[in-house]
Amino acid sequence: MKIINIKNVPKQHLGLSLFIGRVIRQSPVTDNEGSDLSIDYVHFHKGARNKFHKHSNDQVLIVIKGEGIVAAHDEEFEVKKRRYYLDSGR
């Protein structure tokens, strides 16, 4: 078992190839650790957003603060804190 405190995970400022605005990521579990699982804590500052992209794997979004819009396939969904979202990545 691995116990991780998010406060001890380094913050990465993400570049503009995938994001518009200020976005910070912390990755407590990555696929570099030999796992099929990766976990990212992503903080979007006000007005920041993703450019449209696809994932080859499933993705779970857990909104812990604020609200926004998630686009999946040909649909858009409003997201709010304390809700969970699952996208099959296909």
C-alpha positions, -999 to +999 in steps of 0.1 A: +000+000+000+012+035-008-001+064+012+003+098-005-003+133+009-011+156-021+007+184-003+039+165-008+035+160-046+054+184-068+033+209-088+038+212-126+028+242-146+014+228-178+022+243-212+000+257-238+000+227-262-031+213-244-043+241-222-053+277-225-047+298-193-030+288-161-032+251-152-013+232-125-010+194-122+001+172-094+006+135-103+008+113-072+005+081-093+019+078-128+022+050-154+060+054-150+056+035-117+046+003-136+009+008-130-019+008-154-034+036-133-025+073-134-039+099-111-037+136-117-049+164-095-055+193-120-062+229-109-077+252-136-073+288-126-102+311-135-107+312-173-083+283-180-095+254-202-084+224-222-081+223-259-102+194-273-084+161-271-091+124-266-078+098-241-070+062-250-079+051-215-109+056-192-110+088-173-127+097-140-132+134-132-139+144-096-147+181-092-138+193-058-142+230-062-159+254-087-177+245-119-172+242-156-180+224-188-168+190-199-171+179-236-173+142-243-179+128-278-206+152-292-220+163-259-213+190-233-219+186-196-219+212-168-197+200-140-200+211-104-182+202-071-191+170-053-200+152-085-182+125-104-179+119-141-167+089-161-157+089-197-148+057-214-121+074-235-135+059-267 
